Every structure is written in structure tokens, then in C-alpha cells.
Amino acid sequence: MYFIVVKFQVKPESAATFMERVAPFTEATRAEPGNLWFDWTRSVADPHEFILIEAFLDDDAAGAHVNSDHFKAGLETMRPALISTPKIVSRKVEGDSWGEMGELQIS
């Protein structure tokens, strides 16, 4: 699977409405057949930093995502709300889901 984490620095005046701004992009991506998850979170240390954690089944699914119309539209919708170019980590990893943390087992 492709596992991707992206950090977005959002303008202070756009932070309160950023999730509304990305809602159509989020919904369309989650509906893609090869999307495993597409989850947003907000930094507890920086209220203007939003973090996207996403995964796609394989090369074809990742390629379909970045070539989709909603991907291009989503980037353009975000652009005016951002302070800087987003930072990304994108890696192909084994598996197709989350695994359990071995160091912290709860029974």
C-alpha cells in the first residue's frame, strides 16, 4: 500500500473553515475504490497545522487518485488557505491496514 502523511500550514484566518473547504475533496477521495483511509487531524501544538493521513491499496489506486479531477480541484480549493507548500512523506509499505502496536497491548 501507499502510506502518505501531509502537513498543511493554514493561514490563521482560514483555520476555522479549513475542514469545510476540504470536505468535498475528502468525500470524493474516500469514495475511490482503492482508498484505504483518508483522515484529517489538527496539531495540538500548532492550531494552524492540519495533518492528512492517507493510504491507497496499490500503485494503480495511488495513480488514479492523483490524476482524478477531484484531486486537482481539491488542491486549487486549498491553495488560497495555505501559508506554504505542504510537507509530505509518501512511502510504499507492506500491508493493507493498520496493525496492532506490539509494545502496548491492551487485553
PyMOL commands that set and color helices and strands:
alter all, ss='L'
color gray80, all
select helices_A, chain A and resi 12-30+59-66+69-81
alter helices_A, ss='H'
color red, helices_A
select strands_A, chain A and resi 2-9+35-42+49-56+87-92
alter strands_A, ss='S'
color yellow, strands_A
deselect
rebuild
show_as cartoon
